[in-house]
């Protein structure tokens, strides 16, 4: 996080001992495979538990929009699940706040935009994510980055043990740089699980032995 502040990264939170915060960055510096020049990209946006329904989400979003206006940005963009995905913002709530869907992938991701400049060009996903698959078509493939402090442990420890127990081939790909993240086959660069080449989930808990079979069994 300290490294990203030099790239214009912003972390804002409500003064409460809970997950009530928003993160955003110029989209050109975002660890997400999208083309969105002159937009701000919302990364993690979270209002948890008892703090829901109190207007905190709207206040946090307002801060991002005001920052966008001050910086002369064309708008705000974010990646979500077309249907709700784990560890991603609430799609329906954002649509109610004036965001619009500008693109979707076959693997279930949507790119949402809220424009400040109404005539600006729409953001779009990079070609690397549009097939919804990864190059390796055998066994499990995990893409992750340190955008979340918990990803490293769950992938390197829990997922390794889970795959070994089931004798399933596992390929772990850590996204160590902005360039790698922007060329990834998934917009969920915090954590994405593929099975036999197909995108499965953004749910980090699927690494755990107790959750893995339930997630994979649906496929």
N, C-alpha and C positions, 0 to 999 in steps of 0.2 A: 504494500500500500504506500509506503514512504516513497518508493521509486516512482509510482504513478502520479504523485502530486506534481512533479515537474512536467507532466504531460497534460496538466489542466484538470486532473481528477478532483472531484469534490465529494466529500462525505458530510452529510447533514443529518442530525438526529434531534428528536424531541427530547427534552430534559426529563427522561424517565428511565428507570432501571428495567428496560425491556427492549425487545427488537422493534424499534420505531424509528426507521431511518430510510434515507434514500442515497444512492450513489449515482453519479453521472460524470461523463467525460466527453470531450470532443470525439465524435464518432470515428474520425480518422485515427484516433489513438485507442479505440476500444478493442478489447480482446475478443472480438466477434466478427465472423466473416460476412460483413455487409459493406455495401457501397452507399455512404450517406454523407457526402461532402457538405460541410457547413451546417451540420446538425449536432445536437447534443444527444448522446446515447445514455439512456437509463440502464444501469446494470442491476444491482440488487435494490429492491424497493419493498420494504417489509413493515407491516403494522400488525403486531401479534396480540393474541389473547384479549384481555380486558380493555385494551386501547382501541380496538376496532369500533367503528360506529360513532366516534367522537370528533370526526373532522380532521384528525391528524394526517391522514393520507392526502386529503385535499390541500392541506397546508404545505406539506412536503413537496407535492407536485407543483404548487404555486411558486415555491422557491426556485425550482428548476426552470420553470417557464420564464420567470423574471430574469434569472441569470442568462437564459438564452436570448432574451430581448436585449439586455445590456451588452451582450457580446456580438450582437448583430447576426445571430444564427437564424437559419430558415425554419427551424422547428425542433421538435423533440421526437426521438425514435426509440423503440425498444423491441426486443424479441420476446415472444410469449408462446405458450402452447395454444394451438387453435382450440383445443379443449385444455382444461387446466393441467399443467405439468408441474411436477414437484420442483421446488426451489426456483420457480419463476413467478413473475407478477400475475395478479388476477386479471385475466383477459377481459371478462365481462365488466369488471369495475372500470378498467381503463377505457373501454368503449363508451361507457356511460359518461366519462369525463371529457369526451370529445375526440378521443383517438379514433383513427380509421385504419382499416386493414388495407395495406398497399400491396402485399404479396404473401403467398402461402407456399409451403413445401409439401410434398407427398408424405413426408415423415411426420407431419403434424405440427409444424412450427408456423407461426404467423409473424409478420413484420408490421408493427403498428406505428403510425405517425400522427403527431399533432402539430400542424403547421403554424408557424408564426407568419411566414411569407406565403400567402395562398397560391402564388404562381410558381413556387419553387419546384424543382424536379423531385419526383418521388424517390425515396431510398429504395434499395433492392438488395436481395441476397446475392452473394457471390456464387458463381457457377459451381463451386466445390460442394455446396450443400443441396443442390437442387435434385439430385438423384435419390437422396435419402439413404444412401448406402455408403459403405467404406470399401477400400480396395481389397482388404483381407476378407475372404468369404468363408473361412474355416474357423469355427469355434467363437470364442469371446474376444472382442476388441474393446478396450476402454480408452477413451480420450479424457484427459483431465488437465487442470492447471491449478495453480495456487491462488486463484481468485477466491477460493473458499479455503479457510484454514483446516478444514476437516477432510478435504478430498485426499490428500496424500496418505493419511493413515488408513482410511477405509479402502482405498484402491490397493496400496502396496501391502497391506496386512490382511484385511478381511477378504477382499476379492481373490487374492492369491491363494489363501487357504480354501476358500469356497470352491474355486475352480479345480484345485489339486484334489480335493476330496471327491469330486465328481469325474475326475480324469478328462476334463474339458480343456482343450488348448486355449491359452490366454496370452494375448498380446497387449501390453500396456504402453500407451503412448502419452508421455507427458509433454504438454505444450509449454515450452520454456521461454518463448519469445512472442512478441507482438506479431511478427511475420508468420510464425507457425499457427498461431491462433486464428489469424485472418484467412488462412488457407485451409482450415480444418473442414472435414466433411459434415460437421454439425454446428449449429449456432449455439448449442449449450456447451460452452467450453469449460465450465466449472466441472461438469461430469456428464459423460454420455456413454451408454453401454450399447454395443452392437453384438448381434448374434448371427453367425453365418452371413455376415455382410449387411444385415438389416438393422436399422436403428430400433432399439427397444425402449429405453427409458432414460430420464434425467434423474431418477430417484437414487440418491446415493446409498440409501439403506438396502438397495438390492445387492450390494456387495456382501452383506451379512448372510451367513448360512441359514438363519431362520427366515429370511425374506426372499432369498434367491429363487427357490423353486416356485413360489407363488407368482413372482414376476415373470419368469421364463415360461412357466406353465401356460400362461395366457397366450403365448405365441405358438 
